[in-house]
Amino acid sequence: TKETTICHPPTTRMSEKNDIQPQKKEGFKEEEVPQHCPGPASESAGASSACAGCPNQTICASGGGATGPDPDIAKIEERLRGVKHKILVLSGKGGVGKSTFSAQLAFALAAEGEHVGLLDIDICGPSIPTILGLVGEDIHQSASGWSPVYVDDNLGVMSVGFMLKSQDDAIIWRGPKKNGLIKQFLRDVDWGEELDFMIIDTPPGTSDEHLSIAQYLSASGIDGVVLITTPQDVALLDVRKEINFCRKVKVPILGVVENMSGFVCPKCKTESQIFPPTSGGAAKLCEEFGLSLLGRVPLDPRLARSCDEGVSFAEQFPDTPAAKALADIVAAVKRTLSD
């Protein structure tokens, strides 16, 4: 599989895809940085077990890798000055519906007249263009920066998926390259003068992308995190790690959403537990950690179909239990932000 590389777009349009690279830090052999590099400014720089064998280990251990405060953080703060609320959608577990929820939250807020930006930082698995019905769209550039791809006048989207020649292309990157693109998205994308909500869809885990977004938004601030889980223990175990991550990096948690929470038959209306909450599910988790349960979204095959078709589930099926649950969760998120 051919490796994909990305950086700044050309002067007028990103018509050539997969052929450019993010900026490299002077003095470092970035292409040889280990996957779990703690970063040259970290206290463990050069001393972590991940540093063994890295050609930059000596310079990092001596403090030569640290370049002082990142000047781009101030640029990011200025760029996002007009964004009223920034929401991260996280989960330690993959496949629990983060991107689905991010997209439906963006659709719902935009339908209420809010100006919404949806930023996809799942660099290796960018599904947002498909879920928003934007496959095949390109990113353009103006004098003020990269322009998002718009679903409607008040709903813009940015994703690495717009930069790939084919949806089948694999992005085979180590952490520094992913971090570089995330920084570019935050620093260079022109969302307009004002944005009511920026929703940031993330990959699973507590690694490079999550650390980067927390660091790069340290000055402009993150209003909070919505954690997504499913009822079974195998998902809850990883969400516990995500909660601890948020607390360590001092990012507030707005609440938890339990996705795939039961199945309501569309004909007989009988509810079945496809993924039984053997240890109490999200409700017990929230009680344990002192968090708010924002709501439960039942399984609905029509929701999966809406994602495949790139349309708003709530607009297509407004009277379904899942659509009503999503509407209640959107209201709970807005209410929590206003408190």
Rosetta blueprint (number, residue, H / E / L):
1 T L
2 K L
3 E L
4 T L
5 T E
6 I L
7 C L
8 H L
9 P L
10 P L
11 T L
12 T L
13 R E
14 M L
15 S L
16 E L
17 K L
18 N L
19 D E
20 I L
21 Q L
22 P L
23 Q L
24 K L
25 K L
26 E L
27 G L
28 F L
29 K L
30 E H
31 E H
32 E H
33 V L
34 P L
35 Q L
36 H L
37 C L
38 P L
39 G L
40 P L
41 A L
42 S L
43 E L
44 S L
45 A L
46 G L
47 A L
48 S L
49 S H
50 A H
51 C H
52 A L
53 G L
54 C L
55 P L
56 N L
57 Q H
58 T H
59 I H
60 C H
61 A H
62 S L
63 G L
64 G L
65 G L
66 A L
67 T L
68 G L
69 P L
70 D L
71 P H
72 D H
73 I H
74 A H
75 K H
76 I H
77 E H
78 E H
79 R H
80 L L
81 R L
82 G L
83 V E
84 K E
85 H E
86 K E
87 I E
88 L E
89 V E
90 L E
91 S L
92 G L
93 K L
94 G L
95 G L
96 V L
97 G L
98 K H
99 S H
100 T H
101 F H
102 S H
103 A H
104 Q H
105 L H
106 A H
107 F H
108 A H
109 L H
110 A H
111 A H
112 E L
113 G L
114 E L
115 H L
116 V E
117 G E
118 L E
119 L E
120 D E
121 I L
122 D L
123 I L
124 C L
125 G L
126 P L
127 S L
128 I H
129 P H
130 T H
131 I H
132 L L
133 G L
134 L L
135 V L
136 G L
137 E L
138 D L
139 I L
140 H E
141 Q E
142 S E
143 A L
144 S L
145 G E
146 W E
147 S E
148 P L
149 V E
150 Y E
151 V E
152 D E
153 D L
154 N L
155 L E
156 G E
157 V E
158 M E
159 S E
160 V H
161 G H
162 F H
163 M H
164 L L
165 K L
166 S L
167 Q L
168 D L
169 D L
170 A L
171 I L
172 I L
173 W L
174 R L
175 G H
176 P H
177 K H
178 K H
179 N H
180 G H
181 L H
182 I H
183 K H
184 Q H
185 F H
186 L H
187 R H
188 D H
189 V E
190 D L
191 W L
192 G L
193 E L
194 E L
195 L E
196 D E
197 F E
198 M E
199 I E
200 I E
201 D E
202 T L
203 P L
204 P L
205 G L
206 T L
207 S L
208 D H
209 E H
210 H H
211 L H
212 S H
213 I H
214 A H
215 Q H
216 Y H
217 L L
218 S L
219 A L
220 S L
221 G L
222 I L
223 D L
224 G E
225 V E
226 V E
227 L E
228 I E
229 T E
230 T L
231 P L
232 Q L
233 D H
234 V H
235 A H
236 L H
237 L H
238 D H
239 V H
240 R H
241 K H
242 E H
243 I H
244 N H
245 F H
246 C H
247 R H
248 K H
249 V L
250 K L
251 V L
252 P L
253 I E
254 L E
255 G E
256 V E
257 V E
258 E E
259 N E
260 M E
261 S E
262 G E
263 F E
264 V E
265 C L
266 P L
267 K L
268 C L
269 K L
270 T L
271 E E
272 S E
273 Q L
274 I L
275 F L
276 P L
277 P L
278 T L
279 S L
280 G L
281 G H
282 A H
283 A H
284 K H
285 L H
286 C H
287 E H
288 E H
289 F H
290 G L
291 L L
292 S L
293 L E
294 L E
295 G E
296 R E
297 V E
298 P E
299 L E
300 D L
301 P H
302 R H
303 L H
304 A H
305 R H
306 S H
307 C H
308 D H
309 E H
310 G L
311 V L
312 S L
313 F H
314 A H
315 E H
316 Q H
317 F L
318 P L
319 D L
320 T L
321 P H
322 A H
323 A H
324 K H
325 A H
326 L H
327 A H
328 D H
329 I H
330 V H
331 A H
332 A H
333 V H
334 K H
335 R H
336 T H
337 L H
338 S H
339 D L
